[in-house]
């Protein structure tokens, strides 16, 4: 993962807000199978699933690269408190505890 900041910002500028696995892998400079392996090991930002497709938020991928590609736990800790499309019904991205 040796992308310079200039190369990254140039390639990232033309991409949509949600990235496919292939787009994310190309942006990071790795193969899609490697990205999938890193994701399974908790070493990438969280994905969204829409229509059966796993997608990455471009803002998360950009920030992940800026931070030096930390594992998911560290990335979440370092980016909590930022405006990452937080859902007020799900504090910290988790489902609320069931009452009763």
C-alpha positions as CSV (number, residue, x, y, z in Angstrom):
1,X,0.0,0.0,0.0
2,X,2.4,2.6,-1.2
3,X,0.2,5.2,-2.7
4,X,1.4,8.8,-2.4
5,X,-1.0,11.4,-1.2
6,X,-0.9,13.2,-4.6
7,X,-1.6,10.0,-6.5
8,X,-4.4,9.1,-4.1
9,X,-6.2,12.4,-4.2
10,X,-6.0,12.6,-8.0
11,X,-7.4,9.1,-8.5
12,X,-10.0,9.6,-5.7
13,X,-11.5,12.8,-7.1
14,X,-13.4,11.2,-9.9
15,X,-14.9,8.3,-7.9
16,X,-18.4,8.1,-6.6
17,X,-19.3,8.4,-2.9
18,X,-19.8,4.6,-2.6
19,X,-17.1,2.3,-4.1
20,X,-17.3,-1.2,-5.3
21,X,-14.8,-3.8,-4.1
22,X,-13.0,-3.5,-7.4
23,X,-12.9,0.3,-7.3
24,X,-11.6,0.2,-3.7
25,X,-8.9,-2.3,-4.4
26,X,-7.7,-0.2,-7.4
27,X,-7.7,2.9,-5.3
28,X,-5.6,1.3,-2.6
29,X,-3.4,-0.4,-5.1
30,X,-4.1,-4.1,-4.3
31,X,-6.1,-6.9,-5.9
32,X,-9.8,-7.5,-5.1
33,X,-9.0,-10.9,-3.4
34,X,-6.4,-9.2,-1.2
35,X,-9.0,-6.5,-0.3
36,X,-11.5,-9.3,0.5
37,X,-9.0,-11.1,2.7
38,X,-8.1,-7.8,4.6
39,X,-11.8,-7.2,5.1
40,X,-12.5,-10.6,6.5
41,X,-9.6,-10.1,9.0
42,X,-11.0,-6.7,10.1
43,X,-8.2,-4.6,8.5
44,X,-10.4,-2.4,6.3
45,X,-13.1,0.2,6.9
46,X,-16.6,-1.2,7.4
47,X,-18.6,-2.0,4.3
48,X,-22.2,-1.4,3.4
49,X,-24.3,-4.0,1.7
50,X,-26.8,-2.7,-0.9
51,X,-28.5,-5.0,-3.3
52,X,-26.2,-7.8,-2.3
53,X,-23.1,-5.8,-3.1
54,X,-20.5,-4.9,-0.6
55,X,-19.6,-1.2,-0.9
56,X,-17.1,1.0,0.8
57,X,-17.7,4.7,1.6
58,X,-15.2,6.7,-0.4
59,X,-14.7,9.1,2.6
60,X,-13.8,6.2,4.8
61,X,-11.4,4.7,2.3
62,X,-9.7,8.2,1.8
63,X,-9.4,8.7,5.6
64,X,-8.2,5.1,6.1
65,X,-5.4,5.7,3.6
66,X,-4.5,9.0,5.2
67,X,-4.2,7.3,8.6
68,X,-1.9,4.7,7.2
69,X,-4.4,1.8,6.7
70,X,-4.9,0.9,10.4
71,X,-7.0,-2.1,11.3
72,X,-10.8,-1.6,11.6
73,X,-10.8,-1.3,15.4
74,X,-8.1,1.4,15.4
75,X,-9.8,3.2,12.4
76,X,-13.1,3.2,14.2
77,X,-11.5,4.6,17.4
78,X,-9.6,7.3,15.5
79,X,-12.6,8.4,13.4
80,X,-15.3,8.2,16.1
81,X,-16.8,11.6,16.6
82,X,-16.5,12.5,12.9
83,X,-19.5,12.9,10.7
84,X,-19.5,9.4,9.3
85,X,-23.3,9.4,8.6
86,X,-24.2,8.4,12.1
87,X,-27.6,7.0,12.7
88,X,-29.2,8.6,15.8
89,X,-31.1,5.3,16.3
90,X,-27.9,3.4,16.4
91,X,-25.3,5.0,18.7
92,X,-21.8,3.8,17.8
93,X,-23.2,2.0,14.8
94,X,-24.8,-0.6,17.0
95,X,-28.4,-1.7,17.4
96,X,-30.0,-0.3,20.6
97,X,-30.3,-2.7,23.5
98,X,-33.6,-4.5,23.7
99,X,-35.8,-3.5,26.6
100,X,-37.7,-5.9,28.7
